[in-house]
Amino acid sequence: MGFDDTDFIPCEVCGSKAQDIHHIEPRGMGGRKSKDVFENLVALCRSCHYEADFGTKLPKDKLRDIIETSRKSR
């Protein structure tokens, strides 16, 4: 199954249109793919992605709590 620009995939934090996939635990240098598992990936809008990477509003533990709660309710 593929996705294209017409699909609406919600940001798992705020519900707006997701534009990026974020690694909760970064893959780091060297391109290791062991971190490319569903539990470590989250769909985010640009604003939430910025907060996850550089801000203080979405540290890793808070991001994990948010997605764990949202994924359980599906």
C-alpha positions as CSV (number, residue, x, y, z in Angstrom):
1,M,0.0,0.0,0.0
2,G,1.4,3.4,-0.9
3,F,0.5,6.9,-0.1
4,D,0.5,10.0,-2.2
5,D,-0.1,13.8,-1.7
6,T,-3.9,13.3,-1.7
7,D,-3.9,11.1,1.3
8,F,-4.5,12.7,4.7
9,I,-2.3,11.2,7.4
10,P,-2.8,13.0,10.7
11,C,0.0,14.2,12.9
12,E,0.0,11.8,15.8
13,V,0.4,14.8,18.2
14,C,-1.9,17.6,17.0
15,G,-4.1,16.0,14.3
16,S,-3.1,18.3,11.4
17,K,-1.7,16.9,8.2
18,A,1.5,15.0,8.8
19,Q,4.4,15.8,6.5
20,D,7.3,14.0,8.1
21,I,8.2,10.7,9.8
22,H,10.2,11.2,12.9
23,H,12.5,8.7,14.7
24,I,11.9,8.9,18.4
25,E,15.3,7.3,19.0
26,P,17.5,8.7,16.2
27,R,19.1,6.4,13.7
28,G,22.3,8.4,14.0
29,M,25.2,8.5,11.7
30,G,26.0,5.5,9.6
31,G,22.5,4.7,8.4
32,R,21.6,1.9,10.9
33,K,18.1,0.6,10.0
34,S,17.5,-1.2,13.3
35,K,15.6,1.9,14.5
36,D,13.1,1.8,11.5
37,V,10.4,-0.1,13.4
38,F,6.8,1.1,13.9
39,E,7.3,1.6,17.6
40,N,10.1,4.1,17.0
41,L,8.4,6.0,14.1
42,V,5.8,8.7,14.4
43,A,4.0,10.8,11.8
44,L,4.3,14.5,12.5
45,C,3.4,17.9,11.0
46,R,6.3,20.2,10.5
47,S,5.5,22.2,13.6
48,C,5.5,19.2,15.9
49,H,8.5,17.7,14.1
50,Y,10.4,20.9,14.9
51,E,9.4,20.7,18.5
52,A,10.4,17.1,18.7
53,D,13.9,17.9,17.2
54,F,14.7,21.3,18.6
55,G,11.9,22.4,21.0
56,T,11.1,21.7,24.6
57,K,7.4,20.8,24.2
58,L,7.9,17.3,22.8
59,P,10.8,15.5,24.6
60,K,11.1,11.7,23.8
61,D,9.2,10.5,26.9
62,K,6.3,12.8,26.3
63,L,6.2,11.9,22.6
64,R,6.2,8.2,23.5
65,D,3.3,8.7,26.0
66,I,1.3,10.6,23.4
67,I,1.6,8.0,20.6
68,E,1.2,5.1,23.0
69,T,-2.1,6.5,24.1
70,S,-3.3,7.4,20.6
71,R,-2.3,4.0,19.2
72,K,-4.1,2.1,21.9
73,S,-7.4,4.0,21.2
74,R,-7.5,2.9,17.5
